[in-house]
């Protein structure tokens, strides 16, 4: 296997296409309804990354012969192997906290001015996630999605409590 420079976006594409083939637009839709809650992916990256992964033999590309000539991608065995290898590597680094409210407070914004809106926003997101969790009970949702939802609930609960404590 050639030495590949795969990024988190590479693995997002591989992981999404492992579930079902699709166009970059299909991938954008799949990101918007789930993954996008905790990982930002630029739409343009999905187009460039699918093409790059196809060049590297990790995806197969099929182009429509008429019409818009859309490209549909599917994961190859090499792509599945790369994804499996990546999933088997433990993660010992922490995620990056990119929070505009925290950034403003860091640079001198009055915490109480920021706190009310942030507490409300995090409480609303917490309620949204808890509603999804409840809806998931009725569906056959993969364990990874359920665990990710729990992570979001813990995060939102913590930030709602943090900002509320500043009021």
PEGI-V162188 format. One record per residue. N is the residue number from 1. SS is DSSP state (hx for helix, st for strand, lp for the rest). BURIAL is + if it has 9 or more other ideal C-beta (glycine too) atoms within 8 Angstrom, else -. Layout:
N;SS;BURIAL / N;SS;BURIAL
This chain:
1;lp;- / 2;lp;- / 3;lp;- / 4;lp;+ / 5;lp;- / 6;lp;- / 7;lp;- / 8;hx;- / 9;hx;+ / 10;hx;+ / 11;hx;+ / 12;hx;+ / 13;hx;+ / 14;hx;+ / 15;hx;+ / 16;hx;+ / 17;hx;+ / 18;hx;+ / 19;hx;- / 20;lp;- / 21;lp;- / 22;st;+ / 23;lp;+ / 24;hx;+ / 25;hx;- / 26;hx;- / 27;hx;+ / 28;hx;+ / 29;hx;- / 30;hx;+ / 31;hx;+ / 32;hx;- / 33;lp;- / 34;lp;- / 35;hx;+ / 36;hx;+ / 37;hx;- / 38;lp;- / 39;lp;- / 40;lp;- / 41;lp;+ / 42;lp;- / 43;hx;- / 44;hx;- / 45;hx;+ / 46;hx;+ / 47;hx;+ / 48;hx;- / 49;hx;+ / 50;hx;+ / 51;hx;+ / 52;hx;+ / 53;hx;+ / 54;hx;+ / 55;hx;- / 56;lp;- / 57;lp;- / 58;lp;+ / 59;st;+ / 60;st;- / 61;st;+ / 62;st;- / 63;st;- / 64;lp;+ / 65;lp;- / 66;lp;- / 67;lp;- / 68;lp;- / 69;lp;- / 70;lp;+ / 71;st;+ / 72;st;+ / 73;st;+ / 74;st;+ / 75;st;+ / 76;lp;+ / 77;hx;- / 78;hx;+ / 79;hx;+ / 80;hx;+ / 81;hx;+ / 82;hx;+ / 83;hx;+ / 84;hx;- / 85;hx;- / 86;hx;+ / 87;hx;- / 88;lp;- / 89;lp;- / 90;lp;- / 91;lp;- / 92;lp;- / 93;lp;- / 94;lp;- / 95;lp;- / 96;lp;- / 97;lp;- / 98;lp;- / 99;lp;- / 100;hx;- / 101;hx;+ / 102;hx;- / 103;hx;- / 104;hx;+ / 105;hx;+ / 106;hx;- / 107;lp;- / 108;lp;- / 109;lp;- / 110;lp;- / 111;hx;- / 112;hx;- / 113;hx;- / 114;hx;+ / 115;hx;+ / 116;hx;+ / 117;hx;- / 118;hx;+ / 119;hx;+ / 120;hx;- / 121;hx;- / 122;hx;+ / 123;hx;+ / 124;hx;- / 125;hx;+ / 126;hx;+ / 127;hx;- / 128;hx;- / 129;hx;+ / 130;hx;+ / 131;hx;- / 132;hx;+ / 133;hx;+ / 134;hx;- / 135;hx;- / 136;hx;+ / 137;lp;- / 138;lp;- / 139;lp;- / 140;lp;- / 141;lp;- / 142;lp;- / 143;hx;- / 144;hx;- / 145;hx;+ / 146;hx;+ / 147;hx;- / 148;hx;+ / 149;hx;+ / 150;hx;+ / 151;hx;+ / 152;hx;+ / 153;hx;+ / 154;hx;- / 155;hx;- / 156;hx;+ / 157;hx;+ / 158;hx;- / 159;hx;+ / 160;hx;+ / 161;hx;- / 162;hx;- / 163;hx;+ / 164;hx;+ / 165;hx;- / 166;lp;- / 167;lp;-
